[in-house]
Amino acid sequence: MDFLRLLEIENQNKGVSTGINWIETNGSIIESFSPVDGKLIASVETADKAAYTKTIEVSNKAFLEWRNWPAPKRGEVVRQIGLALRENKEPLGKLVSFEMGKSLQEGYGEVQEMIDICDFAVGLSRQLYGLTMHSERPSHRMYEQWHPLGVVGIISAFNFPVAVWSWNAALAWICGNTTVWKPSEKTPLCGIAIQHIVAKVFKENNVPEGVNCLVQGGRDIGEWMSNDLTISLISATGSTRMGKAVSAAVGARLGKSILELGGNNAIIISEHADLDMSLIGAVFGAVGTAGQRCTSTRRLIIHEKVYESFKEKLVKAYGQLRIGNPLDANNHVGPLIDKDAVSMYLSAVEKGKLEGCHFIVEAAVLDGNGYESGCYVKPCIAEAENHYQIVQHETFAPILYLIKYQTLDQAIAIQNGVPQGLSSAIMTLNMREAEKFLSQAGSDCGIANVNIGTSGAEIGGAFGGEKETGGGRESGSDAWKAYMRRQTNTINWSDKLPLAQGIKFDL
């Protein structure tokens, strides 16, 4: 498998890096099994406390130098990383697909997201703007500027093993921060591959050691990072349970955090929708990445007038899905990440049936030729009610719930009637419906779309959600401000010292 060359085999068991050098560690071993065939790809050493501490020290030291590099010069380094990712797009996309299990096209798409955020960050390196304000005092000037924070800790999830890291790292570096990355323990090899690609660019540009660090491990590493006073910002992607723990730890030390947590995303299918177009958005949203995206479509809220006809289209489309090896571009759906995910899928199906869900496309675990890993499942569809506990819960699997509605207000209430608030969409050709969905009386999610699905955000817009999704923002727009500290400056260029608010203090 040609893509394994990205691991540089002689170092593939090393799991701790300061960006240029690999650190010896006595941590435990992570074994990475591909959900594609169930076979061991490679083993990786995790960070012990000594290796972790050394990594953080090197990163903090590097920050003192890196923050003084002009932002456009930092941008030039990120531009070259984007070029390196372009050169390695095919093998890296294959590695993502093989280790995580997403389709090959989605693997390539994830690498393209990394390239796109590098391009965005390069432009941003010349646009870290502050504001100027008029002072109420004569001969005074006021303005604000933005300074880097320090070390940014990145905790990423298995479903996007490289893209979400890049959203954070590219912006953090442009802003003058250093980064320490804990990849998911389920996809450690993707982290190693990225580390090799970035290290080569950093060496060629004499970037100080410690600007890009890697610490492999499990929950303990995340806890060390969350409680570390020398890490200025923690950006964590994962479950709501994990996010609450990170938020509590970081908040207790008055640190900063960006949290991208669970989603329970819905598409409203209006009676005025283009049903053929809606079908594509609904099916891709529900089965893409085998339902393991935070933006996966989990609920379809369908108007009663088109409910039966759209249900029929869905069932027919699901019957045409090709499930199999994700490296085969002809397949639509790959495996779940591991057998624990399969167990959660089966558990959710059973809970749904007990609550009253009526499955119109049955769930199943696939076995036999090509399915030896035990991680392949059938995407399924159930008719349900929004108040069912299993519907209120995010299951990281291709389970789609259909819910009937009568009025748009009812549909919006159903859409908003879950604890999560990440992505949402409405399919309609009625302008009034579309505008209401996007208004303050509409979707309560961080992302609200019209005539596209819930899945597949572009890096140009800020990404994130509300409620139990966490409230953070990453990627585009002005999300860069989360990686910097704002400073307000007032300069007195007169020969007097007038006080604000007209206060007199004469000596």
Beta strands, then each sheet from edge to edge (+ up, - down):
strand 1: 16-17
strand 2: 29-33
strand 3: 40-45
strand 4: 132-134
strand 5: 140-148
strand 6: 151-155
strand 7: 178-182
strand 8: 212-215
strand 9: 231-237
strand 10: 256-260
strand 11: 265-269
strand 12: 297-303
strand 13: 358-361
strand 14: 380-383
strand 15: 399-405
strand 16: 420-421
strand 17: 423-427
strand 18: 447-450
strand 19: 462-463
strand 20: 466-467
strand 21: 474-475
strand 22: 484-492
sheet 1: 1+ 8- 7- 6- 9- 10-
sheet 2: 2+ 3-
sheet 3: 4+ 5- 22+
sheet 4: 13+ 14- 15- 12- 11- 17- 18-
sheet 5: 16+ 20-
sheet 6: 19+ 21-
end
